[in-house]
Amino acid sequence: SGKLEIESNHFNITDIINEVLKLMSVSAENKSLALKIKSISLSQKTVIGDPTRLKQILINLISNAIKFTKQGDITC
């Protein structure tokens, strides 16, 4: 549909990940799935990029995992 504007902002990647996981945990619980989080250690938590696009990508990936998982766990 034209141009896709990519932002270039400083943001805390851990905050984005936690926000998405909190949001998606409700969908996982509704299907009796466990949404598990692997511990990650980052040398820098602040990155430069497009937090909105990253959030959309993570939501799509986790949503697909929930959609296609019949039972068990989803580990992120």
N, C-alpha and C positions, 0 to 999 in steps of 0.2 A: 504494500500500500504506500510505498514511498520510503522515506528515510527512517531508520531506527536510531534514535538519539541515545547514545550511551553516555551516562554520567561518569564523572571522574571525581569522586568524593572520598575523603578519609572516613572510615567507619570501623567499628569494632566487629570483627568477623564472628567472634564468640557470641556476641549479642544476637546477631542475625541467626546463627545456627540454633541457639536456645529458643528464640522466638518461634522459628519454624517448627521445631520439635514439640514445643508446647502446643502449638496450634494443631499439628497433625496427630498428637497423642489421642485426642478425642476420637478421631476417625478410626484409629487403631483399636481403641477400647471398644468402640461400637461393633467391631468384628471379632472381639475377644482375642485380639492379637497383642503381643507385648512389643512395644517400641523401645528398643534398647540403644543406648548411646555408648560408643567406644570413647574412652578417654583419649584426648589428643593434647599434646603439648606444643604450643606454638612459640617460636622465638619472638614474634611480634604479633600482637592481637589486632593492632590497627593496620589496615591495609587501604590501598587506594583502588577504587573501582566503582561499580554501579550496584549499590546494595539492593535496590529494587529488583534488578534483573537476577541477581544471585538468589534472592528470596524466591522469585518465581521458579527458577530452575530447581531449587531444593524442594519446593512444594510439589512440583511436577514429578520429580524422581520418587519422593516418598509416597505420594499419592498413588503412583503406579505400583509401587511395592505393596502397598496396602490392598489395592484393587486385585492384584494377582496372587496374593498370599492367602491360602485357604485356612491355614492353622499354623500356630507356632509363633516365632519371633521375627522381627525385622530389626536388624542391627545397622545402625548408622555410624 
